[in-house]
């Protein structure tokens, strides 16, 4: 099989319609429905796909009696089509922002702690010089942020690089570890001056991130390390505010980073349980794609974040 040249997409006459068709077939798994969603007839869609497969000398979608599914080649095309179209949508947002007198658009994803601390501080500083810069912030867990970064939804993210991703494709600038803590309501029966024992907490209900999320893994490993059975009653939710509402109204316990607890947990309503050892999770950092050029607004926000990170932390 011949190697594709660098300009293969020009020789194959790749069009925007191809990219839209890839995504439509991937979504509907049926050529007729995919064509219909793009206001095309099925013969035209079939010709568009067949012509490109002939030019590439590979089959992109496996045909079945009831539909079509992308094979490995097709998965590659679908992934990059999604990224290209996302980038073009982002381009339109930036152009519209400039037309309206703004300074562009920056899309950032972040895990919770830096979203409510360094990122908000950086946005406030940047807006002093670029008051028209539009910043979109999405808070989520690392394993969902990084795929969306790859697909072009974000300029950069503040997160960890999850397992299964090749680190070489990213630029990772470490910020630091996160201390996590156990939060309860102010008059919780487990609250006292002496450090609590993990085994004393299993009888209470907990509200935690779903299995597989970083904080949940750390809590599960904590119980495992101490040889203690995990709690019997756990509410799974990715939303910390839901957890906090449960904590406020019951004996429920939850975990969050110490930074978030200090910022959003009012001391007259919530307390951090004294625990005999530090609980930490792996470092997070600024994550960007190695081969992606950032807009001037994104560069300024990123540089401001670097400046804040490098500033000495005030001692309490």
N, C-alpha and C positions, 0 to 999 in steps of 0.2 A: 504494500500500500504506500503510495507516494506521500511524502511529507508536505503539509500545507505551507505555502509561502506566507510571509508576514502580511501581504496584502490580499490574502485569500478572499476576504469579504468583498473586495472590489471586483475580483475576477468572478466570484459567484453571484455578483449583483445582489448582495444582501440588502433587504429593504426593511423599513419599519414594520411593514405588514407581516414580514416573516416573524419578527420578534413578538408581535401581538398574537400571531397564530400559534406560536410555540406555547405561550402562556395560556391561551384559550384551550388548546388541546390538553395541556396538562391539567387544567381545571375541570374540563367537562369529560375527558377521556372518551370523546366521541367526535369524529370529524364533522358530522352534520351539525351537531349542537354548537361546536366551536365556530364553524363558519357562520351559523345563524347569529351568534352573539356578536360577530364582527360585521354583520349586514353583508355577508358574502354568500354566494351559492356554493354548494359542496364541490362541484367540478372545478371551480376557480381555486378554492382552497386546496384541493387535492393536487392540482397542477403546480401551485406555488410550492407546496411541500416537496413533491416529487422532483421538481426541477432543482431545488436546493440540495436534496439528498444525492442526486446524480452528480452535481458539481462537486460535492464534498466526498463522494464515493463512500458514503456510509449511510446506513439506515438509522434514523433518529428515533422513530417510534415503532414499536412492535404492533402489528395489526392482529386483532383478534376478531372472532365472529361478532362480538358485542361491543367492540370499541378499540381503543388504542391506548398504549401506555408508553411513556418514554423509557428507552433503554439507557445504558450508561452514557452513550453519546448524546442522547436526547436530554438527559439530566444536566449535562454540561451546558447545552444550548439554553435550556430553560433557566438555569441559574444566572447565566450571564445576560440573557434577555431581560430578566427581572431587574438586574442591576443597572443595565443601560437605560431602561425606561424610567426607573426611579431617579437616576441622575438627571435625565432630561426634565422630569417633573420638578426636581429641585432647581434646575436652571430656570425654568419658568417662574418659580417663586421668587428667585433672586432678581430676575428682570422686572417683574411686577413691583417688587419692593423698591427697586431703584427708580422706577417710573413714578412711584408715589412719594419720592423724596426721602426714602429710607436708605440705610447704609448696607442693605443686603439681608440675607437670611442665614442663620446658623442653626443646625439641628444637632443636638447633643443628647446622648443617652447616658444614664448614670445609675449606679446602685445607690441605695437610699442615703447612707451617711454622707458621702461627698455631695450629693444633690442638695442637702439642706445646710451644708456648711461651706466648703470652699467654692462650689459652683455658684451658689447664690452670691457670694462675696465677689467673685470674678465678674459676674454679669453686672453687678452694681458698679464696679470700677470701669468696665468697658463702656457702659452707658454714659459716663461722664464725658468721654471723648467722642463716642458714636451714639448719640441719643436715639438715632433712627434705626439702629441695628435691631432686627427682629430675631429673637432667640427662642427656639422651641426646645423644651426639655422634656424628656420622657424617662420616668423612673421604672426600672425593672431589674430582674436578676441577670447576672452575667451571661448565663447560657442562652438567654433570649436576646440580649443586647448585641452580642458579637455577631450572630448571623445577620441581624438587621444592619449592622455596620458594613458587612461584606456585601449585602444587597444594595447598599447605597442610601439607606434611609437616614444615616447619621454622617456628619462630618468626622466626628470622633466620639469615643465613649470613655467614661471613667468606670472601669470594671476590672475583672480578672479575665484571663484567657482560659476558657473552660477546656476540659479534657476533650481530645478528639480534633482540635484545631492545630494546624501547623504554625508554630510560633514565628517562623521565618517570614511569614507574609505580613506581620504586624510590627509596628514600632511600639514598644512597651516602656513607659517611663514610670518606674515604681514610685508610689506615694508613701505607702506604709501599711502596716498591719492595722487591723481593727480589733479593739477590745469589745467584747460583748458582755451583756449583763442580764440578770433575771429581774424582770419588773413585776411588781404586784401593786395592789391598792394600798393606800397609806396605812390602813388599820388591819392588814392581812394577818391571820393567826400565825403565820410562819415568821413574821417580822420580829426581830429582836436585836439585841446588841451583839450577841455571839454569832460567829459565822454559822450558816446553816449547813446541814449535811444533805447530800443529794438524796439519800434514801428517805429523808423526811418529807420530800416534795412529791413523791410519786402518787400519793393519795389525792392530790389536788388536780383539778382539770387544767390543761394547758392549751394554749392557742399558738400554733407554730406554722412556719412556712411549709408548703407541701413536701413530701418526701423527694429527695434529690436536690432540693435547694441548699445553698451553702450553709446558712444558719441552722437549718434542720439537720444537715449532716453533722455539723459540729456538736449539736445537742445530743443526737443519737450516739455519736462516738464518746461523748462525755459519760453517758450512762454506761456504755459498754466498758469503757476504761475503768470505771469504778466498780464494775461488777454488780450494778444495780439494775433491776428490771425497769424498763421505761414506763412512763405514765400510762395508765389504762385509758384515760379520757383525753383525747386530743382533737381539737378543732383544726383542720387544715385550711389555711387561708394565706395568700400572698400579700394581703393588705394589712399593714401594721395598724392602721386606724381601726379596723374591725377587731383586731386582737386587743387593742387598747380599750375599746368600748366594752369588751367582755371582761377585761381585768377590772375596769371601773365598777362594774355591776355585780361582781361575784368574786369567788376565791381563785379565779383563773390566774395562771402565771403565763408570762410570755418572755421572749428574749428579743433584744435589739442591740444595736451598737451603743456604746456608752455616749458617743457624741449625740446620737438621736435622742436617747433618753434624757440627757441634760437639756436638750433644746425643747422637746415637746411634752415631756412628762412633768406636769405641774407638781411641785413638791407637796402642796396641800392635798393632793389627791392620789399621788403615786409615790412609790418608794422602790429603790434598788435593793434587793436582798443581799446582805453581806455574805460573800462566798469565800472560802478559804484559799482559793487559788485563782490566778488570772485565767480568763477564757479568751482566747484569741483565734482569729481566722486568718487565712493566708493573705499576703499583701495584695492590694489593688493598685491600679495606676492609670495613667493616661494611655489610651489605646487608639492608634490610628493605623490606617492601611499604608504599607510601605510605598506602594506605587500610586498613591492618590495625591493630587495637588489640591490644596485647600484654598478656599476663597480668602480674600483679605480680612473679612470679618471673622472667619473661623480662625485664621492665624493669630489675630489680635486677641481673641478670647483664649486661645490655647497658650499664648505667651503670658497672658495675665494670670492664668492658672499656675503656670510654672513659677511666676514671680511670687504668688501667694504661698505656694508649697515650699519655696526656698526661704521664706521669712521665718525667723526664729519664733518658736512657740512661747507665749508668755507663761511663766511659772505661776501656779495658783498661789 
